[in-house]
């Protein structure tokens, strides 16, 4: 998704949410088709910016909404880490104070546990 994000930034499409959604849908459908063709189970992890949603810039909200909407519409299995991370701890999960994208070691460990538990529950029927 970061490669898609970079592509979209280069094309200056981030402010036009309809175009952004079309691009996300195009690439997600392509990934989904490749997975189906090769009998690979597709699972998507939505990594949030490490700040409260109310602090997202417009383009970040557009990205978040487009990705979430497309994944839901294509019926792709996913886990949205933002829904599990404590909002008041998002800043402390950063690798650096000024880096809202890359988690610290503790952030990685927490996110890994969330993903692991989701996969266990979903695919191995453990509670």
N, C-alpha and C positions, 0 to 999 in steps of 0.2 A: 504494500500500500504506500510505503514511502516513495517508491519509484513512481507510482501513479501521482502522488502528491507533487513530486518534483516536476513531472511532466505538466501537470495542471498549472503550477506556478509559472513555468516557462511560457505557457500559452495565455497567461493572464485571465484565466477563466474563474478564478476563485470567487469573484463577486457575483457571478451569474449562476445561481444555484441550480437552475434547470440544466445548464450545460454541464455543470459539475456532476450532477446526478446521472446524466446520460453517459458521461465518461466512466464513472464508477460502475454503472450497470454494464457497460460494454466489457470492461476488463474483468469484472467479477463473473459475468456470464462466460467469458472465455476460460477463466480459471475453472469454473464449475464444469464446463463441457470437457475440458482436458481430464479433470478428475473422474468424471463419469466414464469417459472412454477408456481410462486405464484402471478402473475399479478402485479408485482411491477415495477414501472418505474425506470430505472437505470440512474443515473446522476453522473458523475465523476467530481471532482474538482482536478485540477493539482496545487498543492502548490509548488511554486518554492523555491529554496535556495534564501535567501535574500542577493543576490549580483548579479552584472551584469553577463550575460551569458558568456561573454568573460573571466570571472574569474573562471568559473567552472573547476574543475579538470576533468581528462579524465573519471573516473568512474561516475561522476555526469552528464556529457554530455551523456554518454551511458545510464544512467537511464532515463534521460529526453527524449532522442530520442526514446528509446524503449517503454516507456509508451505512449508517444504521437502517435507513429506509430501504436501501437496495438489498442489504443482507436479509432483512425481514421479508421483503417482497419475493426474493428468489428462494426463500425457505432454506437458507443456509444455516447450519448449526453454528452457533457463536457463543462467546462469552464477552460481555461488555465489562471490562475491568472497572470502569468508572462507577458502576452500580455496586461494587463490592469494596472499593477503597474508601476509608473514612475521609470525608471531605476536609475535616480540620487537620488531617495529617498529610495531605497531598504535597505541601511544600517540603515537609521533612523527608519525603521519599525521593527527592531530587538528588542527582549525582552532584550537582553544583547549584548553588543558590540561584544563579541566573539562567539555569538550563531547565526549561519546563517540559522537555521531551524525554530526557534520559534518566531512568531511575538509578538510585544508589544501590549498593549491594543489598541493603535491607529491603529496598523497594522491589528488587528482582526476586528476592526470597518470598516476599509476601505475594507478589503476582504469580510466581510459580505455584505456590500453594493453592491459590484460587483456581488457576487453570487445571492443576492436578485434580483437585476435588471435583471440579465440573466434569472432567473426563471420566473419573471413577464413577460418579453418579449417573452420568449419561450412558456410558458404554459398558460399564461393568455392574450396573444396578446396585452399587453400594451406597449406603446412606450415611 
